[in-house]
């Protein structure tokens, strides 16, 4: 049986998508340059550019080629296609920025918070940042939010678990941003965004199965299988703080309690005292060695569970103290004596959670713009 031919509308939609995508990757291009980069004929590209100009998605920049040969006009994405909000909510504050479809940042707002800031303060900071960016950077067509807390995958609300060091309750970013963001609001845990960033741009490019263990003031884990971050039924995959592991005296205890037993928590908080821990990792006396061994055993127990259930090819260690060379060496020595072991890699990217969220925002904004060219097309 002969396969049905694609409709003319679909062919036009696919051509227009190619034109828009290539203009998202370049400041300006002539129609001949677009044809060369897409492999589509010049007449077809000319028709597409004309359609997209009429739709207000592409503009003639007014610039012309110089030199020999026929003069060509330079085209670019229209300047007022809107932006995407990228926001990171951490115990230290809210960082928000507006990005366009080319990945360029149009303004940034930083608001300081503290670990027990509470839901209202975090919501106010996020809402105010979005309002400022919406005024200065044009309409916010969507938002991507990274949060240093578990996230309910069905609602985008933050989930408060016992002993969590960052207390913002059930903060609801989609509700907070409803008045300033016209499109969808995507929310995920910061460690999941960090894992995506390392997979796409960092230390595990091309590795489809890995575990990312974040070790900082809080404890988190992302599980990537077949190139996809696994979130689970409620979005709580990788919440390892209450996973039972070996304590300093060999007794089983929750991972988060190991730091209380080692006197490595901040005063009146369940947060890990990162400066004190880093000092110990940099010290060479007997106490520091005992702490390193205790941490290696506790982390090794957590990773043993990850190896059993996720079967990763490698493990990425990230966070303010997770990638410390002495710690990685101690964990490697511990895992070498275990029935199963995998390579350990230190995370490579600064602010990976914001990098991952930004990349997703640019991707989603580009897809929105493409769909707006042919809103009824069956993509």
WOCORTA-V863262 format. One line per field, one symbol per residue. phi: phi as a letter, one per 40 degrees, with the letter a starting at -180 (. if undefined). Layout:
phi = ???
This chain:
phi = .ccccccccccccccccccccccccbcaacccccccccgbcccccdcccccccccgcbbccgcbcbgcgccbccbacccbcgbbcbbbbbccibbbabbcccgccbgabbbcbbdbcgccccccccccccccccccbgcccabbbbbcacbcccbgccbcbdgccbbbgcdbddcccdcbbcbcbbbaccccccccccccbbcbcgbcbabbbcbacbbaabbbbfgbccbgdbgbdgccdbccaccdcgccacdccdccccfbbcdfacccccdccccccccbcccccccccccccccccccccccccbfccabbbbgdbcccdccdcccccccccccbabcbbcdbccfccccccccccccccdcccccccaccccc
